[in-house]
Amino acid sequence: MIKVSINGKITELEDNLNIKQMINILDYKTESFAVAINTTFVSIEKYGETIIQNGDTIDILAPVQGG
């Protein structure tokens, strides 16, 4: 198990998960969000190959409509 911070909350996850697997485990229902790991945004094309590491800070951000 590894410990990461997801949106400011310490969370334990299994080792060797990629972003896509993490999103499924966390049960995110929409594709409309962005993911940053350690303040660096990850493109959706790289979700399946970006492995989450112990101590990572992960931000999952939903788009905000403005006007």
N, C-alpha and C positions, 0 to 999 in steps of 0.2 A: 504494500500500500504506500501511496505517496500523499503528502499534504500540499494543497495548493490554496490560493486565495481566489475565490470566484465572486466577483462583484463585492469584494470586501469581507466575505465570509469564508473562514477556513473550512475546507472540505477535504475529506479523504476519498481518493480514487484508486482504482487498481493501477498497477504498473503498466507501462507501455501502451497506454491509450492514445489514440490520435484525437484531434478535435471533433471529427465526425462522430466517433464513438462516444465521446464525452457528451455531445449535444443529445444523442439518443438516450443515454443513461439519465441525463437531467430532464428528459422529456419535454424539450422545447418543441412546440407544435408548429411554429411558423418558420419560414426560410428568411423572414425579413429581420435580420439582425447582423451585426458585425462582431467579429471576435478579435480582441487584441491580447497578445501574450507579452508580458513585461513591457507594456506601452507601445508595442509594434503590432500594427494591424496585419492580419493574415488573410490573404485572398481566399475566397471560397474554393477555388481550384486546388488549394493546398491543404484543405481541412483533412483529407484522407491520409496525408503524408507527414503532417506536423505532429510530432509526438510531444505530449505534455510531460514536463519534468518536475521532479520534487522541488517545491519552493516557488514554482511559477506563480505570477500574479496574472489572473485571467479576467478580462472585462468583456462581458457580453452586452452589447448595446443595441437597443431597438431604435429604429429611425424615428425622428420627431418631425412632425409636419409643422411648417411655419407659414407665415404669411406677411 
